[in-house]
Amino acid sequence: MNEKLQLLTEKLKAARSVAIIGHKNPDGDALGAALALYRLIELNYGIAPVCMYDGSIPEPLADIPLRSRMRYFGHLNITEPFDVVILVDYGTARHLEFADSVIKNARFLVEIDHHKNDAPIASLCINDDTAEATTMIIHELMRGLNWEYDADVLNLLAIGMVTDTGTFKFVRTGRVMRIMGDLVDGGVRLRDIYDMLNNQPKKTILVESRAAAGAEFFHRGRLVVAMIPNRDYRNMDGRGENVLDLLARIRGVDYVVLLKEQKENQIGVSLRGRGKPVNQVAEALGGGGHIYAAGAVVRDTMENVRDRVVTLFRGI
């Protein structure tokens, strides 16, 4: 790891331009990692990276620190290659297709990720699939390199860890809790983060409540599937965490699936397991993710995707 850190430092010191890119429709960990890294590079190397995203950002994260530094890819006019391009929390290359030209033209490519990935694409890979969040890896880089940081950095790292662990429900080891303890000792107020994440528009709560109320149960009640049609999709939080969390509270439910009709014949699939793995089902649908929280995008009708999901969970 020391050689990797040394190489990262050398490339950043020599760089005149840096870009940071996370996966499409960024969540709290992708945003937290990108923006925390933006600020760390700005503070320690005097460069203001270009942070770019595609898709939409969940409304509860609209007031995340440094939100204005995230630039919508379609509004950027990029004419020159970046000296360093850093990919954070991207999972697989298909989640970065929107920025394919920037990535291919990069003079040096780095990736920092906590997803299991058998096909990394960067020259320098600082990956750790034992970490619950990419922001954990950023924190360890910050400490390992003795980088200067500020309150925004600490809060962004905390937001990434809180969101990607499902407010610590998916924690597998004490490592993330020790890091969070360091952040709290540094001034992070978890109550403020929870208040921000739980401050959603009425339309979102109503749409997601209707989806939960109309959910279907399969396989002796162990699997529950909720669906959000396209007419409601625009009014929901991107991942539908309210639906997933509410249905996961039902006694006897082991697996929760939310199907979101993003557009005609394009269904976003979010899967959660209550102590049961769901990543293999996500992979069978062409997606991936973590053991107990995963997802996919399937190009088919809502009904066909529902039937396919029910079949995949048969016999569990």
CORLINBEL-V726992 format. One record per residue. SS is DSSP state (helix for helix, strand for strand, loop for the rest). PSI is psi in radians with two decimals (NA if undefined). BURIAL is 1 if it has 16 or more other C-alpha atoms within 10 Angstrom, else 0. Layout:
ss=SS psi=PSI burial=BURIAL
ss=SS psi=PSI burial=BURIAL
This chain:
ss=loop psi=-0.62 burial=0
ss=helix psi=-0.68 burial=0
ss=helix psi=-0.65 burial=0
ss=helix psi=-0.74 burial=0
ss=helix psi=-0.70 burial=0
ss=helix psi=-0.75 burial=0
ss=helix psi=-0.74 burial=0
ss=helix psi=-0.78 burial=1
ss=helix psi=-0.78 burial=0
ss=helix psi=-0.76 burial=0
ss=helix psi=-0.69 burial=1
ss=helix psi=-0.66 burial=1
ss=helix psi=-0.62 burial=0
ss=helix psi=-0.23 burial=0
ss=loop psi=2.50 burial=1
ss=loop psi=-0.31 burial=0
ss=loop psi=2.41 burial=1
ss=strand psi=2.42 burial=1
ss=strand psi=2.55 burial=1
ss=strand psi=2.24 burial=1
ss=strand psi=2.30 burial=1
ss=strand psi=-3.13 burial=1
ss=loop psi=2.77 burial=1
ss=loop psi=2.60 burial=1
ss=loop psi=1.09 burial=1
ss=loop psi=2.46 burial=1
ss=loop psi=-2.95 burial=1
ss=helix psi=-0.61 burial=1
ss=helix psi=-0.75 burial=1
ss=helix psi=-0.77 burial=1
ss=helix psi=-0.80 burial=1
ss=helix psi=-0.75 burial=1
ss=helix psi=-0.79 burial=1
ss=helix psi=-0.81 burial=1
ss=helix psi=-0.62 burial=1
ss=helix psi=-0.74 burial=1
ss=helix psi=-0.68 burial=1
ss=helix psi=-0.90 burial=1
ss=helix psi=-0.66 burial=1
ss=helix psi=-0.72 burial=1
ss=helix psi=-0.69 burial=1
ss=helix psi=-0.77 burial=0
ss=helix psi=-0.64 burial=0
ss=helix psi=-0.30 burial=0
ss=helix psi=-0.01 burial=1
ss=loop psi=0.36 burial=0
ss=loop psi=2.39 burial=1
ss=loop psi=1.73 burial=1
ss=loop psi=2.80 burial=1
ss=strand psi=2.00 burial=1
ss=strand psi=2.16 burial=1
ss=strand psi=2.59 burial=1
ss=strand psi=2.90 burial=1
ss=loop psi=2.82 burial=1
ss=loop psi=-2.44 burial=0
ss=loop psi=2.71 burial=0
ss=loop psi=2.28 burial=1
ss=loop psi=2.43 burial=1
ss=helix psi=-0.65 burial=1
ss=helix psi=-0.31 burial=1
ss=helix psi=0.21 burial=1
ss=loop psi=-0.49 burial=0
ss=loop psi=0.35 burial=0
ss=loop psi=2.52 burial=1
ss=loop psi=2.42 burial=1
ss=loop psi=0.38 burial=1
ss=helix psi=-0.60 burial=0
ss=helix psi=-0.27 burial=0
ss=helix psi=-0.24 burial=1
ss=strand psi=2.11 burial=1
ss=strand psi=2.28 burial=0
ss=strand psi=2.22 burial=0
ss=helix psi=-0.68 burial=1
ss=helix psi=-0.27 burial=0
ss=helix psi=-0.01 burial=0
ss=loop psi=2.52 burial=0
ss=loop psi=1.61 burial=0
ss=loop psi=2.05 burial=0
ss=loop psi=-0.33 burial=0
ss=loop psi=2.58 burial=0
ss=loop psi=2.59 burial=1
ss=loop psi=2.51 burial=1
ss=loop psi=-0.73 burial=1
ss=strand psi=2.27 burial=1
ss=strand psi=2.21 burial=1
ss=strand psi=2.17 burial=1
ss=strand psi=2.22 burial=1
ss=strand psi=2.39 burial=1
ss=loop psi=0.74 burial=1
ss=loop psi=-0.34 burial=1
ss=loop psi=-1.40 burial=1
ss=loop psi=2.80 burial=1
ss=helix psi=-0.49 burial=0
ss=helix psi=-0.35 burial=0
ss=helix psi=-0.08 burial=1
ss=helix psi=0.23 burial=1
ss=helix psi=-0.51 burial=0
ss=helix psi=-0.48 burial=1
ss=helix psi=0.46 burial=1
ss=helix psi=-0.70 burial=0
ss=helix psi=-0.69 burial=0
ss=helix psi=-0.74 burial=1
ss=helix psi=-0.80 burial=1
ss=helix psi=-0.53 burial=0
ss=helix psi=-0.06 burial=0
ss=loop psi=2.40 burial=1
ss=loop psi=-0.51 burial=0
ss=loop psi=2.31 burial=1
ss=strand psi=2.27 burial=1
ss=strand psi=2.55 burial=1
ss=strand psi=2.46 burial=1
ss=strand psi=1.97 burial=1
ss=strand psi=2.70 burial=1
ss=loop psi=0.08 burial=1
ss=loop psi=2.58 burial=1
ss=loop psi=2.18 burial=1
ss=loop psi=1.98 burial=1
ss=loop psi=-0.04 burial=0
ss=loop psi=1.13 burial=0
ss=loop psi=2.63 burial=1
ss=loop psi=-0.07 burial=1
ss=loop psi=2.84 burial=1
ss=loop psi=-0.56 burial=0
ss=strand psi=2.02 burial=1
ss=strand psi=1.99 burial=1
ss=strand psi=1.34 burial=1
ss=strand psi=2.58 burial=1
ss=loop psi=1.73 burial=1
ss=loop psi=0.09 burial=0
ss=loop psi=-0.16 burial=0
ss=loop psi=2.44 burial=1
ss=loop psi=-0.27 burial=1
ss=loop psi=2.62 burial=1
ss=helix psi=-0.54 burial=1
ss=helix psi=-0.44 burial=1
ss=helix psi=-0.73 burial=1
ss=helix psi=-0.70 burial=1
ss=helix psi=-0.74 burial=1
ss=helix psi=-0.76 burial=1
ss=helix psi=-0.60 burial=0
ss=helix psi=-0.81 burial=0
ss=helix psi=-0.80 burial=1
ss=helix psi=-0.75 burial=0
ss=helix psi=-0.55 burial=0
ss=loop psi=0.07 burial=0
ss=loop psi=0.71 burial=0
ss=loop psi=2.51 burial=0
ss=loop psi=2.53 burial=0
ss=loop psi=3.00 burial=1
ss=loop psi=-3.05 burial=0
ss=helix psi=-0.62 burial=0
ss=helix psi=-0.75 burial=1
ss=helix psi=-0.84 burial=1
ss=helix psi=-0.74 burial=1
ss=helix psi=-0.66 burial=1
ss=helix psi=-0.73 burial=1
ss=helix psi=-0.73 burial=1
ss=helix psi=-0.74 burial=1
ss=helix psi=-0.74 burial=1
ss=helix psi=-0.73 burial=1
ss=helix psi=-0.71 burial=1
ss=helix psi=-0.81 burial=1
ss=helix psi=-0.71 burial=1
ss=helix psi=-0.26 burial=1
ss=loop psi=0.11 burial=1
ss=loop psi=0.87 burial=0
ss=loop psi=0.80 burial=0
ss=loop psi=0.18 burial=0
ss=loop psi=-0.50 burial=0
ss=loop psi=0.30 burial=1
ss=loop psi=2.29 burial=1
ss=loop psi=-0.47 burial=0
ss=loop psi=3.03 burial=0
ss=loop psi=-0.01 burial=0
ss=helix psi=-0.84 burial=0
ss=helix psi=-0.57 burial=1
ss=helix psi=-0.62 burial=0
ss=helix psi=-0.71 burial=0
ss=helix psi=-0.75 burial=1
ss=helix psi=-0.63 burial=1
ss=helix psi=-0.70 burial=0
ss=helix psi=-0.72 burial=0
ss=helix psi=-0.72 burial=1
ss=helix psi=-0.73 burial=0
ss=helix psi=-0.47 burial=0
ss=loop psi=-0.03 burial=0
ss=loop psi=-0.03 burial=0
ss=loop psi=2.34 burial=1
ss=loop psi=1.86 burial=0
ss=helix psi=-0.60 burial=1
ss=helix psi=-0.68 burial=0
ss=helix psi=-0.67 burial=0
ss=helix psi=-0.78 burial=1
ss=helix psi=-0.72 burial=0
ss=helix psi=-0.69 burial=0
ss=helix psi=-0.78 burial=1
ss=helix psi=-0.44 burial=1
ss=loop psi=0.26 burial=0
ss=loop psi=1.58 burial=0
ss=loop psi=2.73 burial=1
ss=loop psi=2.68 burial=0
ss=helix psi=-0.73 burial=0
ss=helix psi=-0.62 burial=0
ss=helix psi=-0.83 burial=1
ss=helix psi=-0.73 burial=1
ss=helix psi=-0.76 burial=0
ss=helix psi=-0.81 burial=1
ss=helix psi=-0.52 burial=1
ss=helix psi=-0.72 burial=0
ss=helix psi=-0.69 burial=0
ss=helix psi=-0.73 burial=1
ss=helix psi=-0.72 burial=1
ss=helix psi=-0.51 burial=0
ss=loop psi=0.21 burial=0
ss=loop psi=2.66 burial=1
ss=strand psi=2.57 burial=0
ss=strand psi=2.42 burial=0
ss=strand psi=2.88 burial=0
ss=loop psi=1.02 burial=0
ss=loop psi=0.54 burial=0
ss=loop psi=0.05 burial=0
ss=loop psi=-0.44 burial=1
ss=strand psi=2.28 burial=1
ss=strand psi=2.34 burial=1
ss=strand psi=2.16 burial=1
ss=strand psi=2.65 burial=1
ss=strand psi=2.46 burial=1
ss=strand psi=1.97 burial=1
ss=loop psi=2.88 burial=1
ss=helix psi=-0.62 burial=1
ss=helix psi=-0.41 burial=0
ss=helix psi=-0.28 burial=1
ss=helix psi=-0.68 burial=1
ss=loop psi=-0.31 burial=0
ss=loop psi=0.20 burial=1
ss=loop psi=2.85 burial=1
ss=loop psi=2.45 burial=1
ss=loop psi=-0.68 burial=1
ss=loop psi=-0.21 burial=1
ss=loop psi=0.67 burial=1
ss=helix psi=-0.56 burial=1
ss=helix psi=-0.76 burial=1
ss=helix psi=-0.85 burial=1
ss=helix psi=-0.78 burial=1
ss=helix psi=-0.73 burial=0
ss=helix psi=-0.83 burial=0
ss=helix psi=-0.50 burial=1
ss=loop psi=-0.21 burial=1
ss=loop psi=-0.18 burial=0
ss=loop psi=2.24 burial=0
ss=loop psi=2.32 burial=0
ss=loop psi=-0.22 burial=0
ss=loop psi=2.21 burial=1
ss=loop psi=-0.49 burial=1
ss=strand psi=2.37 burial=1
ss=strand psi=2.30 burial=1
ss=strand psi=2.31 burial=1
ss=strand psi=2.17 burial=1
ss=strand psi=2.23 burial=1
ss=strand psi=2.08 burial=1
ss=strand psi=1.57 burial=1
ss=strand psi=-0.67 burial=1
ss=strand psi=3.09 burial=0
ss=loop psi=2.21 burial=0
ss=loop psi=0.56 burial=0
ss=strand psi=1.92 burial=1
ss=strand psi=2.12 burial=1
ss=strand psi=2.31 burial=1
ss=strand psi=2.12 burial=1
ss=strand psi=2.28 burial=1
ss=strand psi=2.43 burial=1
ss=strand psi=2.49 burial=1
ss=strand psi=2.35 burial=1
ss=loop psi=1.42 burial=1
ss=loop psi=0.19 burial=0
ss=loop psi=2.43 burial=0
ss=loop psi=2.46 burial=1
ss=loop psi=-0.06 burial=1
ss=helix psi=-0.56 burial=1
ss=helix psi=-0.61 burial=1
ss=helix psi=-0.76 burial=1
ss=helix psi=-0.74 burial=1
ss=helix psi=-0.65 burial=0
ss=helix psi=-0.43 burial=0
ss=loop psi=0.08 burial=1
ss=loop psi=0.18 burial=0
ss=loop psi=-2.53 burial=1
ss=strand psi=-2.85 burial=1
ss=strand psi=-2.61 burial=1
ss=loop psi=3.03 burial=1
ss=loop psi=-0.83 burial=1
ss=loop psi=-0.01 burial=1
ss=strand psi=2.01 burial=1
ss=strand psi=3.12 burial=1
ss=strand psi=3.05 burial=1
ss=strand psi=2.90 burial=1
ss=strand psi=2.15 burial=1
ss=strand psi=2.29 burial=1
ss=loop psi=1.63 burial=1
ss=loop psi=3.12 burial=0
ss=loop psi=2.79 burial=0
ss=helix psi=-0.78 burial=1
ss=helix psi=-0.74 burial=0
ss=helix psi=-0.69 burial=0
ss=helix psi=-0.71 burial=1
ss=helix psi=-0.83 burial=1
ss=helix psi=-0.67 burial=0
ss=helix psi=-0.72 burial=0
ss=helix psi=-0.80 burial=1
ss=helix psi=-0.71 burial=1
ss=helix psi=-0.74 burial=0
ss=helix psi=-0.53 burial=0
ss=loop psi=-0.04 burial=0
ss=loop psi=2.37 burial=0
ss=loop psi=0.07 burial=0
ss=loop psi=NA burial=0
